[in-house]
Amino acid sequence: MAFPSLGSVSRWKLGFFSSMLFYALGFAAALVLAQFMPVADMCNPGLPFYVGLLTLVLGSICLAAGLLAFLLGYRTRFVKGVIAAHILVLVGPAVLVLA
């Protein structure tokens, strides 16, 4: 079999890679829009900026929901993978900048 079924994939990996796919699609959409949209000025950052910002805001909301679910006792491997991916994308660059 060339591709494993979803049942054989680890739930941690499924949560991690689904969250990373969310960020990849969001930032790729911002990059594609930046190629075709006109250059923005100082007063209007433009649609690509807003798409990237929306990706980060939705990712932060998902991280908060995952942490809340984890703290309320829903400690599955899928939730742990989602939390790990969101922390890697959202908190990782901030730690690298501050270090």
TAURLIN-V970258 format. One record per helix or strand of 3 or more residues. SS is the DSSP state (H for helix, E for strand). FROM is the first residue (numbers start at 1). TO is the last residue. If there is no record, write none. Layout:
ss;from;to
SS;FROM;TO
SS;FROM;TO
This chain:
ss;from;to
H;11;36
H;47;71
H;77;90
H;92;98
